[in-house]
Amino acid sequence: MKKIELLAPAGNLDAGLAAINCGADAVYIGAGRFGARAAAGNSLRDIEKLCRHAHKYWGRVYGALNTILTDAELPQARQLTIRLAEAGIDGLIIQDVGLLELDLPRLPLIASTQMHNNTPAKVAFLEKAGFSRVILARELTLEQIRDIRQQVGVELEFFVHGALCVCYSGQCYMSYAIGGRSGNRGQCAQPCRRRYTLEDADRKIVRKPGYLLSLKDLNLSEHLGELVAAGITSFKIEGRLKDAAYVANIVAWYRRKLDLLLDGAALQKSSSGSAVMDFSSDPDKTFNRGYTIYFLKGRSKEMASPDTPAFTGAYLGRVAKTGRASFLLHTAAGLHNGDGICFFDRKKILRGTNINTVQGREVFPAKMAGIEQGMEMYRNLDQRFAKKLLKSRSKRVIGVSLQLQETPEGFSVCAVDEDGNEAAFALAAGKQKAEKRAAARATIEKQLAKLGETDFFCTGLDIDSAAVFFIPVAVLNALRRGVAEARARVREKNRPVATGGARQNSVPYPEAELSYLANVLNSRAEDFYRRHGVKHIERAAESGIALGGRKVMTTKFCLRYQLDMCTKQAGVADARQPLFLADEDGRRFELRFNCGDCVMEIYHV
């Protein structure tokens, strides 16, 4: 059966454990260095703990080593891959092809979305170079995904939830250009979440200040079936900078959606067990900037978040009346003490406070500053929901059927789990016919099926004995513990382990010349591309090349289209008329529009 993977972020050990317990089939995590989220590094000890936990359920852990590297860093990165392999990871996410020229552990290689994997030719090349999986560009449509699937056999991974970079992944140099913090080195300062004014060449304001490059968050939970049909097998949640509560909530939501999709279909999840959750997931109640399906079904205006890059939450209604220490809402139903609320003030700046108490329609906030009659109010913290997530004791369990048998020396218990792994444990014990057969059988069933402290739950118990014996509780407990330990050993022995690695060949790369946009920062990456037929290679922006007057961002998101200025509409000015973004520090960026490809490019002035 085709296996479908739900892949979750692990910014730290707690988030990774929460993801697995709530139903993720796999998680991805960064070590102390060389990850695209420098602020989400983890110790090798924590990664090893996460691997041990995930492997109990045949889940997988992928190490994220997806930054570009200097020549001096390559030996350190190689040593890190060896340590990660020893910790138990099941695959390596990389961006820098210089790593393919090194002697790495034979781990499956996953091509990071930072490599901008957006065409069949690019994906086919990566497959021939030895990648087991390719993470596709977020901007792709369903039709483009289908086209890629039809031309390659490699596994395809696609983001389905979380924050969106407005730029093509791996193609953003804006942060580096203005402050030396490179997204390709894991240090993006998120200039796309800043306020900009849109101006013309004469500095006349075309659009007042706003978060003009900030996008809503991705949410494809209603389109998972279409993505499966298009060829996606791994569904990825973004969020290595998110906490464990966020991860638990979003993973639980997608687990339920995928289980409904897999039920009755020729599909199965790629790990074992079922998540037993003690909360009802709701993606609207944890951080999001509003939701979009991005370009999955083509271009639309429902993807921008120009008012704020923060989380506004659920709309509550307008303020009907204000007092000295309180305000009235048309309805305050569902609000509780400790909830967080926010609103846009007169200057359209998002402000927030917490609720001290609620009395009917009257709300008493911690601060009244800025709240006026007629303002729209939102709840961005549901305190009760947040506490439920924090206190969650969700767990992952594997179904197992048990059989008790009489042996010449005593008794044995055989266990078969949901993956067909079989284990048995025998114990010598005296035999005494039970005087009260029903009570004896009830005791046997109770003690052997009592798997609450383990990772298993009993799906059935067969007492295969000609006569029912009185078996002491201590013996039954020893049988249960013994077969549980035997089960664990058999499961680990039978756990599927994938291997992979680079292929040393000279398959032609789709391009003969590479600019700084190819992110070649070290000599081994140059060696790789030259071996694959590339004739001219410009070093990466991070090598120190001057970016003044050069392109620092390429995005499918177009401000002309967003602001009803698209040149394909009747009566709109020529796209050659320059537009500029000006930030609050006086920096200007020129916008150029490739209308043939519907792409906007940003140049550093």
Order of alpha helices (4+ residues) and beta strands (2+ residues): beta-alpha-beta-alpha-beta-alpha-beta-beta-alpha-beta-alpha-beta-alpha-beta-beta-beta-alpha-beta-alpha-beta-beta-beta-beta-beta-beta-beta-beta-beta-alpha-beta-beta-beta-alpha-beta-alpha-beta-alpha-beta-beta-alpha-beta-beta-beta
